[in-house]
């Protein structure tokens, strides 16, 4: 049974999803959960891209000790220096260097010959090897690269000091048979291939990311790259939860396993979905709402008699539970703190009193507080502190079927000034958002608005996700409240605050 290493790039390639921008606290929360999940390597970001990305990578590298933390770098000396400064405090500092190798990239992007690309790659790896104990080298657009040239440059970078060779399907173009053939070719034509680990990195543009990744494993890859929920550039990456469960369920076929704690999958998926604002489709394999639902009478009858008739994966395997401990207004501080620990929510002792007060206030209005409610309010209160440039003080919305909807909003501004405006709209949300736009300098275009309940019942919390364009930047925001309008206002301001934050810490989005 071969051991496959899991290289998680949710915080780098995953964050390159359109409209996704995570702050330091959110990245750290996800990284801690990835550590609990049992991934081997976390790609924390691209340190040379911006001050913000550098700070995030450094914080994660200094904090996360249960797995290796890596950062991305171009084959550029300044990128490598910046990455070393961010990663040198880690448990096992490793660097991920890339350079494009395909004809189309060499001609139009790099404007370099084959010889120049090899020289650039070799010099970068040699330089990095003076600092980093582990160097992973990636051939960007490897799957559209001439195989003889790919074999040649792989041999050269291994000689220069690379320990892991990554073969990315950067544009999601290749088929499983073709992808496996690349690994076979490298085994036959690279003399030093036995000295390194081979890694996969597959995109899902043709819906083949998982199939290609599994083909890579079957043909010698011992490391796979992917993201939670399959998020990422364009159509996304290979979904790590699907990969891990596929290897577990079909270990008879693949003869390979991962070190992932499968029971942490549902929690990790939910956390990434909440913090990125990217909703998991109901029919998504492993973590979708309908993944373990049976509606057909024939299926229901079969499952009641014997689960394995229609269920190859048990919900418990990936962390779903049929019963939840319910907290309410009579619950004490000890039970509250104990449940947070069980849910894996890292709350400093100094914040417990403040969060317990928020919990009690909400519990007075709700019949019961489920695990979902707890996770939602704790994450919202704990992770939104970094970006409070505009803060909601109060809203009042007047609506009637024969009246023009009118909203009045009071905000605390960037320099603690009080801002109050009123406006109208065709509906309550439009009136509210027209008013908020008047409070903020500049034009704001709302691109998407989504609302979902946290839990069930008429007293359920409302979670609102928005995507908007402000100050020539596109970003998303989220808001949580028992009232839909309050949640909507919080989501809108959260997105605006993220733009202001990003303007101060601009991050370049790159690669694969």
C-alpha positions in Angstrom: 0.0 0.0 0.0 1.7 3.2 -1.2 1.5 6.4 0.9 0.4 9.4 -1.1 1.3 12.8 0.2 -1.4 15.5 0.2 -0.3 19.0 -1.0 -3.1 21.4 -0.2 -3.2 24.6 -2.2 -6.6 25.9 -1.0 -4.9 29.1 0.4 -3.0 29.8 -2.8 -4.6 28.3 -5.9 -8.0 28.1 -4.1 -7.9 31.8 -3.2 -7.4 32.6 -6.9 -11.1 31.8 -7.4 -12.8 34.9 -8.7 -14.0 37.1 -5.9 -12.3 35.2 -3.1 -10.1 37.2 -0.7 -9.2 35.8 2.7 -7.7 37.9 5.5 -4.9 36.7 7.9 -7.3 35.3 10.5 -9.4 33.4 7.9 -6.3 31.9 6.4 -5.0 30.9 9.8 -8.3 29.3 10.7 -8.3 27.3 7.5 -4.7 26.3 7.9 -5.4 25.0 11.5 -8.3 22.9 10.1 -6.1 21.6 7.3 -3.6 20.6 10.0 -6.4 18.7 11.8 -7.4 17.1 8.5 -3.9 15.7 8.2 -2.6 17.2 5.0 1.1 16.9 4.5 1.9 20.2 2.9 0.0 23.5 3.0 0.8 26.0 0.2 0.1 29.2 2.1 0.5 31.8 -0.7 2.9 33.7 -2.9 5.2 35.7 -0.6 6.6 38.0 -3.3 3.1 39.0 -4.5 2.4 41.6 -1.8 3.0 42.6 1.8 -0.3 41.0 2.7 0.6 37.7 1.2 4.1 37.8 2.7 2.6 38.4 6.2 0.1 35.6 5.8 2.7 33.1 4.6 5.1 34.0 7.4 2.3 33.8 10.1 1.2 30.4 8.9 4.8 29.1 8.6 5.6 30.3 12.2 2.3 28.9 13.6 1.6 25.6 11.8 3.8 22.8 13.1 1.9 19.6 12.3 2.7 19.8 8.6 5.1 21.5 6.2 4.3 25.0 5.0 5.4 26.1 1.5 5.2 29.2 -0.6 5.2 29.8 -4.4 8.0 31.6 -6.2 8.8 32.3 -9.8 12.2 31.4 -11.0 13.4 34.8 -9.9 16.0 35.5 -7.3 14.0 38.2 -5.5 11.0 35.9 -5.3 13.2 33.2 -3.7 14.7 35.7 -1.2 11.2 36.9 -0.2 9.9 33.3 0.2 12.9 32.4 2.5 12.2 35.4 4.8 8.6 34.2 5.1 9.2 30.5 5.4 12.5 30.2 7.4 10.7 29.9 10.7 8.7 26.9 9.7 8.9 23.3 10.8 10.1 22.2 7.4 10.6 25.2 5.1 10.1 24.2 1.5 9.9 26.2 -1.7 7.6 25.7 -4.8 9.4 27.2 -7.8 7.7 27.3 -11.2 8.5 28.2 -14.8 6.5 27.7 -18.0 7.8 25.1 -20.4 5.2 24.8 -23.2 5.8 26.2 -26.7 2.9 28.7 -26.4 4.2 30.0 -23.0 7.8 30.1 -24.2 6.9 32.1 -27.2 4.2 34.5 -25.9 4.8 34.8 -22.2 8.5 34.2 -21.4 9.8 35.1 -24.9 12.7 32.6 -24.2 14.3 29.7 -26.1 14.4 26.2 -24.7 18.0 26.7 -23.6 17.1 30.0 -21.9 14.2 28.4 -20.0 16.5 25.5 -18.8 19.2 28.0 -17.7 16.7 30.1 -15.8 15.2 27.1 -14.1 18.5 25.5 -13.1 19.9 28.8 -11.7 16.8 29.4 -9.6 16.8 25.8 -8.2 20.6 26.0 -7.4 20.1 29.3 -5.6 17.1 28.1 -3.6 18.9 24.9 -2.6 21.4 27.0 -0.6 18.6 27.8 1.8 15.6 25.4 1.5 15.9 21.8 2.5 13.1 20.8 0.2 12.5 22.3 -3.3 9.5 21.5 -5.5 9.9 22.4 -9.1 6.9 22.8 -11.4 6.7 22.9 -15.2 3.9 25.3 -15.8 1.7 24.0 -18.7 3.7 20.7 -18.6 0.9 18.8 -20.4 1.3 20.9 -23.5 5.1 20.7 -23.5 7.1 18.5 -25.9 7.9 15.4 -24.0 11.6 15.3 -25.0 12.1 18.9 -23.7 10.1 18.1 -20.6 12.3 15.1 -19.8 15.4 17.2 -20.5 14.5 20.1 -18.2 13.3 17.7 -15.4 16.7 16.0 -15.5 18.5 19.3 -15.3 16.5 20.6 -12.3 17.0 17.4 -10.4 20.7 17.7 -10.8 20.4 21.3 -9.6 18.7 20.2 -6.3 15.0 19.7 -6.8 13.4 17.0 -4.6 9.9 17.0 -5.9 8.9 17.3 -9.6 5.3 18.6 -10.2 3.6 18.0 -13.6 0.7 20.5 -13.8 -2.2 20.3 -16.2 -2.4 24.0 -15.9 -5.4 24.5 -18.3 -7.3 21.3 -17.6 -6.7 20.1 -21.1 -5.3 16.5 -20.8 -7.1 13.2 -20.6 -6.3 10.5 -18.0 -4.6 8.2 -20.5 -2.4 11.0 -21.8 -1.6 12.2 -18.3 -0.5 8.8 -17.2 1.6 8.4 -20.3 3.6 11.6 -19.4 4.6 10.0 -16.1 5.6 6.8 -17.9 7.7 8.7 -20.4 9.5 10.5 -17.6 10.3 7.2 -15.8 11.7 5.9 -19.0 13.6 9.0 -20.2 14.9 10.8 -17.1 17.9 8.9 -15.6 17.6 10.6 -12.2 13.8 10.2 -11.8 14.2 7.7 -9.0 15.8 10.4 -6.8 12.6 12.5 -6.6 8.9 12.4 -5.8 6.5 13.0 -8.7 3.5 15.2 -8.0 0.2 15.9 -9.8 -1.6 19.2 -10.2 -4.8 19.0 -12.2 -7.4 21.5 -13.2 -11.1 20.7 -13.8 -11.8 22.7 -17.0 -13.1 19.5 -18.7 -14.3 17.8 -15.5 -11.3 15.5 -15.5 -9.2 16.8 -12.5 -9.9 13.8 -10.2 -9.6 11.2 -13.0 -6.3 12.7 -14.2 -5.0 12.8 -10.6 -5.8 9.2 -10.1 -4.1 8.3 -13.4 -1.0 10.1 -12.1 -1.1 8.0 -9.0 -1.4 4.8 -11.0 1.6 5.8 -13.0 4.0 6.6 -10.2 3.0 10.0 -8.6 3.5 9.9 -4.8 2.2 13.4 -4.1 -1.0 15.1 -5.3 -2.0 18.8 -5.3 -5.5 19.9 -4.9 -8.0 22.1 -2.9 -10.9 21.6 -0.5 -14.2 21.5 -2.4 -12.2 21.7 -5.6 -12.1 25.5 -5.6 -9.5 27.4 -7.6 -8.7 29.2 -10.8 -11.5 29.0 -13.5 -13.3 25.6 -13.0 -11.1 24.8 -10.0 -8.7 22.0 -9.0 -8.9 18.4 -8.0 -11.0 18.1 -4.9 -8.9 16.6 -2.1 -11.9 15.2 -0.2 -13.0 13.3 -3.3 -9.5 12.0 -3.9 -8.9 10.8 -0.3 -12.2 9.0 -0.1 -11.8 7.4 -3.6 -8.4 6.0 -2.5 -10.0 4.8 0.8 -13.0 3.1 -0.7 -11.1 1.7 -3.7 -7.9 0.8 -2.0 -8.3 -2.7 -3.5 -7.8 -1.1 -6.9 -5.4 1.8 -6.3 -3.3 0.1 -3.6 -2.6 3.6 -2.2 -3.7 5.6 0.8 -3.3 9.1 2.4 -2.7 10.2 5.9 -5.9 12.3 6.0 -8.3 12.1 8.9 -11.5 11.5 6.8 -13.7 12.3 9.8 -12.6 16.0 9.5 -13.7 16.3 5.8 -17.2 17.7 6.4 -15.9 20.2 8.9 -13.1 21.3 6.6 -15.5 21.6 3.6 -18.0 23.7 5.6 -15.3 26.0 6.9 -13.8 26.7 3.5 -17.3 27.2 2.0 -18.2 29.7 4.7 -15.0 31.7 4.6 -14.7 31.9 0.8 -18.4 32.4 0.1 -18.3 29.6 -2.5 -21.4 27.4 -1.9 -20.9 23.6 -2.2 -23.3 22.3 -4.9 -26.0 20.0 -3.4 -25.0 17.2 -5.7 -21.2 17.6 -5.0 -19.5 14.2 -4.3 -18.7 13.5 -0.7 -19.7 16.9 0.8 -22.8 18.0 -1.1 -26.1 18.2 0.8 -27.5 15.4 -1.3 -24.5 13.1 -1.2 -26.1 10.8 1.3 -29.8 11.5 0.5 -32.1 8.8 -0.9 -35.4 10.0 -2.4 -36.3 7.1 -4.7 -38.7 4.6 -3.0 -36.7 1.7 -4.3 -33.4 3.2 -3.0 -35.0 4.0 0.4 -36.4 0.5 0.7 -32.9 -1.0 -0.1 -31.1 1.3 2.3 -33.5 0.5 5.2 -32.9 -3.2 4.6 -29.1 -3.0 4.0 -27.2 0.3 3.7 -24.6 -1.0 1.3 -27.3 -1.7 -1.4 -27.1 2.0 -2.4 -24.5 3.5 -0.1 -20.8 2.9 -0.8 -19.7 5.7 1.7 -21.1 6.1 5.2 -21.8 9.7 6.3 -19.9 8.9 9.5 -16.8 8.2 7.5 -16.4 11.8 6.4 -17.6 13.4 9.7 -21.3 13.8 9.3 -23.3 13.0 12.5 -27.0 12.3 12.8 -27.3 13.9 16.3 -26.0 17.2 17.6 -25.6 18.4 21.1 -28.0 21.3 21.5 -27.1 24.3 23.6 -29.7 26.9 24.7 -30.2 29.9 26.8 -29.8 27.9 30.0 -26.4 26.4 29.0 -23.4 27.5 31.0 -20.0 28.9 30.1 -18.3 25.5 30.6 -20.7 23.6 28.2 -20.2 26.5 25.7 -16.4 26.3 25.8 -16.4 22.5 25.8 -18.5 22.4 22.7 -16.3 24.9 20.9 -13.3 22.7 21.6 -15.2 19.6 20.3 -16.0 21.5 17.1 -12.3 22.4 16.7 -12.9 26.2 17.0 -9.8 27.8 18.4 -11.0 30.6 20.7 -8.5 32.3 23.0 -9.5 32.4 26.7 -9.7 36.2 26.7 -12.4 36.1 24.0 -14.6 33.5 25.7 -16.5 35.9 27.8 -17.3 38.2 24.9 -18.4 35.4 22.6 -20.4 33.7 25.4 -22.3 36.9 25.9 -23.1 37.0 22.1 -24.2 33.4 22.3 -26.5 34.0 25.3 -28.1 37.0 23.6 -28.9 35.0 20.5 -30.0 31.9 22.5 -32.6 34.1 24.2 -34.2 34.7 20.7 -33.8 31.2 19.3 -35.3 28.0 20.6 -32.1 26.0 20.3 -28.5 26.6 19.2 -27.1 23.8 17.0 -23.4 23.1 16.1 -24.0 25.0 12.8 -25.2 28.1 14.7 -22.2 28.0 17.1 -19.7 27.6 14.3 -21.3 30.4 12.3 -21.4 33.0 15.1 -17.9 32.2 16.4 -16.3 32.4 13.0 -18.2 35.6 12.1 -17.2 37.3 15.4 -13.6 36.0 15.5 -12.6 36.5 11.9 -14.2 39.8 10.9 -12.1 42.0 13.2 -9.3 42.7 10.7 -11.4 44.6 8.3 -13.8 46.9 10.2 -13.2 50.1 8.2 -17.0 50.6 8.0 -19.1 49.2 10.8 -22.9 48.9 11.0 -24.5 50.8 13.8 -28.2 50.6 13.0 -30.6 50.1 10.1 -34.3 50.8 9.8 -36.3 49.6 6.7 -39.9 50.7 6.0 -41.8 48.4 3.6 -45.4 47.9 2.6 -47.1 46.6 -0.5 -48.5 50.1 -1.3 -45.4 52.0 -0.1 -42.0 52.8 -1.6 -39.4 50.8 0.4 -37.2 53.2 2.4 -34.0 52.4 4.3 -32.2 54.5 6.9 -28.6 53.4 7.8 -26.1 54.6 10.4 -22.5 53.6 10.1 -19.2 54.2 11.9 -16.7 55.3 9.2 -13.0 54.7 8.7 -12.0 57.5 11.1 -14.7 56.8 13.6 -17.1 59.4 12.1 -20.8 58.7 12.2 -22.4 58.4 8.8 -26.2 58.5 8.3 -28.1 58.3 5.0 -31.5 57.3 3.7 -32.7 56.1 0.3 -35.4 54.2 -1.5 -35.5 51.2 -3.9 -37.8 48.8 -5.7 -37.5 46.4 -2.8 -36.1 46.3 0.8 -32.7 45.0 -0.2 -32.3 47.5 -3.1 -33.3 50.3 -0.7 -30.8 49.1 1.8 -28.0 48.8 -0.7 -28.8 52.1 -2.3 -28.5 53.7 1.1 -25.2 51.9 1.9 -23.7 53.1 -1.4 -24.6 56.7 -0.5 -22.6 56.2 2.8 -19.5 55.1 1.0 -17.3 57.0 -1.4 -17.4 55.7 -5.0 -19.7 53.6 -7.2 -20.5 50.0 -6.1 -21.9 47.4 -8.5 -23.6 44.4 -6.9 -22.7 41.3 -9.0 -24.3 38.5 -7.0 -26.5 38.1 -3.9 -27.2 34.8 -2.2 -28.9 33.9 1.1 -29.2 30.7 2.9 -30.3 29.6 6.4 -27.9 28.2 9.0 -29.8 25.3 10.4 -33.6 24.9 10.1 -36.7 26.5 11.6 -38.3 29.9 11.4 -35.8 31.3 13.9 -32.7 30.1 11.9 -29.8 32.4 11.3 -29.5 34.0 7.9 -26.2 33.8 6.1 -25.8 36.2 3.2 -23.1 36.2 0.5 -22.5 39.0 -1.9 -20.1 39.7 -4.7 -19.6 43.3 -5.8 -17.2 45.5 -7.7 -15.9 48.6 -5.9 -12.8 50.8 -6.6 -12.1 48.7 -9.7 -11.8 45.5 -7.6 -14.1 42.5 -7.5 -14.6 40.8 -4.1 -17.1 38.9 -2.0 -18.5 39.4 1.5 -20.6 37.6 4.0 -22.9 38.5 6.8 -24.6 36.6 9.6 -27.7 37.6 11.6 -31.1 36.4 12.6 -32.6 39.2 10.5 -32.2 38.9 6.8 -31.8 42.6 6.2 -29.1 42.9 9.0 -27.2 40.0 7.5 -27.5 41.6 4.0 -26.1 44.9 5.3 -23.2 43.1 7.1 -22.3 41.1 3.9 -22.2 44.3 1.8 -20.0 46.1 4.3 -17.8 43.1 4.7 -17.1 43.1 0.9 -16.4 46.9 0.9 -14.1 46.5 3.9 -12.2 43.8 2.1 -11.6 46.0 -0.9 -10.2 48.7 1.3 -8.0 46.1 3.0 -6.8 44.7 -0.3 -6.0 48.2 -1.6 -3.5 48.4 1.2 -2.2 44.8 0.7 -2.6 44.1 -3.0 -2.1 40.5 -4.0 -1.1 39.3 -7.5 -2.8 36.2 -8.7 -0.7 33.7 -10.6 0.0 30.3 -12.1 -1.5 26.9 -12.6 
